[in-house]
């Protein structure tokens, strides 16, 4: 699910990529083949636990006029050996396919991310402008109340202090807004000149 933003940004979905989906389908096929082999192996490897009882039953049947059963133990051992070989090969194939899927996902994600650099840059720059505006209006709200206090005007009966929490002042180099703006410059989303223009309320 995509989160909705104020700015529409369209980008390819990995779930719609035919190459990646084909690789995932192949993995499912390998896993589907693996499961019955595992079940058959479990059944064959439980044979020794029931061998004595089975031998007694067949011996009693022979005494009662029955025939010796066909299918030597060697055939069962050969089947177990074959299943072990198939299991080993399939297990490795599944590992390799998972690695291939991860490589495809990483490669295609990288390409998508690269194509979205301009759109993300605009979103970050918009945040910078909005953050400055919010910090400035917070400062204005504080100055508004501070001037009343300096004039010894009691305002609490009608005015509730409403500073926006956490953002801090632009004049404070260690405030949240200042650290965010500095990060924008460090990461290349804003130049120093653009930062000064944003602080001055100019369009960038």
C-alpha positions in Angstrom: 0.0 0.0 0.0 1.3 3.5 -0.9 0.9 6.3 1.6 -0.9 9.3 0.3 1.1 12.6 0.2 0.2 16.2 -0.7 2.5 15.7 -3.7 1.6 12.9 -6.1 4.7 10.8 -6.9 4.2 7.8 -9.2 6.9 5.1 -9.4 7.1 1.5 -10.6 6.0 -1.3 -8.2 8.3 -4.3 -7.8 5.1 -6.4 -7.6 4.4 -5.4 -11.2 7.9 -6.3 -12.5 7.6 -9.4 -14.8 11.2 -10.5 -14.3 11.1 -10.4 -10.5 7.7 -12.1 -10.4 8.9 -14.8 -12.8 11.8 -15.5 -10.4 9.4 -15.7 -7.5 7.2 -18.1 -9.4 10.2 -20.3 -10.1 11.0 -20.3 -6.4 7.5 -21.5 -5.6 7.8 -24.3 -8.1 11.0 -25.5 -6.6 9.6 -25.4 -3.1 6.5 -27.3 -4.3 8.8 -30.0 -5.8 10.9 -30.2 -2.6 8.0 -30.9 -0.2 6.8 -34.3 -1.5 10.4 -35.5 -1.7 10.8 -34.5 2.0 7.6 -36.4 2.9 8.6 -39.5 1.1 12.1 -39.5 2.7 10.5 -39.2 6.1 8.2 -42.2 5.4 11.1 -44.4 4.1 13.4 -43.4 6.9 10.7 -44.5 9.4 10.9 -48.0 7.9 13.4 -49.5 10.4 11.2 -48.6 13.3 8.4 -50.8 11.9 10.5 -53.4 10.2 10.3 -56.0 13.1 6.5 -56.0 13.3 6.2 -56.0 9.5 8.6 -59.0 9.3 6.6 -60.9 11.9 3.4 -60.3 10.0 4.8 -61.5 6.7 6.4 -64.6 8.4 3.1 -65.5 9.9 1.4 -65.0 6.5 4.0 -67.3 4.9 3.3 -70.0 7.5 -0.4 -69.7 6.6 0.3 -70.4 3.0 1.1 -67.0 1.7 3.9 -66.0 -0.7 7.2 -64.2 0.0 6.9 -60.5 -0.7 8.7 -58.9 -3.6 10.7 -55.7 -3.5 14.1 -56.2 -1.8 15.5 -53.8 0.8 18.1 -52.8 -1.7 15.4 -51.1 -3.8 14.3 -49.1 -0.8 17.9 -48.0 -0.1 18.4 -47.0 -3.7 15.2 -44.9 -3.6 16.4 -43.2 -0.3 19.7 -42.5 -2.0 18.0 -41.0 -5.0 15.7 -38.9 -2.9 18.7 -37.6 -0.8 20.4 -36.5 -4.1 17.3 -34.8 -5.3 16.8 -33.1 -1.9 20.3 -31.8 -1.9 20.1 -30.5 -5.4 16.7 -28.9 -4.9 17.9 -27.3 -1.6 20.8 -25.7 -3.4 18.6 -24.6 -6.3 16.2 -22.9 -3.8 19.2 -21.1 -2.1 20.5 -19.9 -5.5 17.0 -18.8 -6.6 16.5 -16.8 -3.4 19.9 -15.1 -4.0 18.8 -14.3 -7.5 15.5 -12.8 -6.3 17.4 -10.6 -3.8 19.9 -9.5 -6.5 17.0 -8.6 -8.8 15.1 -6.8 -6.0 18.2 -4.8 -5.0 19.1 -3.9 -8.7 15.6 -2.8 -9.6 15.1 -0.9 -6.3 18.3 1.0 -7.0 17.1 1.9 -10.5 13.8 3.1 -9.1 15.4 5.1 -6.3 17.7 6.8 -8.8 14.8 7.8 -11.0 13.0 9.3 -8.0 15.9 11.6 -6.8 14.3 14.8 -8.4 10.9 14.1 -6.9 12.3 13.4 -3.4 14.5 16.5 -3.6 11.5 18.7 -4.2 9.7 17.1 -1.2 12.7 17.8 1.1 13.0 21.4 -0.2 9.3 21.9 0.4 9.8 20.6 4.0 12.6 23.1 4.5 10.4 26.0 3.4 7.5 24.8 5.6 9.8 24.3 8.6 11.2 27.8 8.3 7.6 29.2 8.0 6.5 27.2 11.1 9.5 28.3 13.1 9.0 31.9 12.1 5.3 31.8 13.0 6.1 30.1 16.3 8.6 33.0 17.0 5.9 35.5 16.1 3.5 34.0 18.5 6.1 34.1 21.3 7.0 37.8 20.5 3.3 38.6 20.5 2.8 37.3 24.0 6.2 38.6 25.2 5.3 42.2 24.2 2.1 41.9 26.2 4.1 40.7 29.2 6.5 43.6 28.8 3.6 46.0 28.9 2.4 44.3 32.1 -0.7 43.2 30.3 -2.4 40.1 31.8 -3.7 38.0 28.9 -4.3 34.5 30.4 -8.0 35.0 30.7 -8.4 35.2 26.9 -5.1 34.1 25.3 -3.7 30.6 25.6 0.1 30.3 24.9 0.3 28.0 21.8 3.9 27.7 20.7 4.4 24.8 18.3 6.4 22.2 20.3 9.9 20.9 19.5 10.8 22.9 16.4 12.8 25.6 18.2 14.1 28.9 16.8 16.1 29.5 13.6 18.4 31.7 15.6 19.4 28.7 17.8 22.0 26.7 15.8 21.2 23.6 17.8 17.4 23.8 17.5 15.5 21.1 15.6 14.8 23.4 12.7 18.3 24.6 12.4 19.8 21.1 12.5 17.3 20.0 9.9 18.2 22.9 7.6 21.9 22.2 8.1 21.3 18.6 7.1 19.5 19.7 4.0 22.7 21.7 2.9 25.0 18.8 3.9 23.0 16.3 1.9 22.8 18.6 -1.2 19.1 19.4 -1.0 19.8 23.1 -0.5 22.8 25.3 -1.3 24.0 27.8 1.3 22.5 30.6 -0.9 19.2 28.8 -1.1 19.2 28.4 2.7 19.6 32.1 3.2 16.8 32.8 0.8 14.5 30.3 2.5 15.2 32.0 5.9 14.5 35.4 4.3 11.1 34.1 3.1 12.1 34.1 -0.6 11.1 31.6 -3.2 13.6 29.0 -4.3 
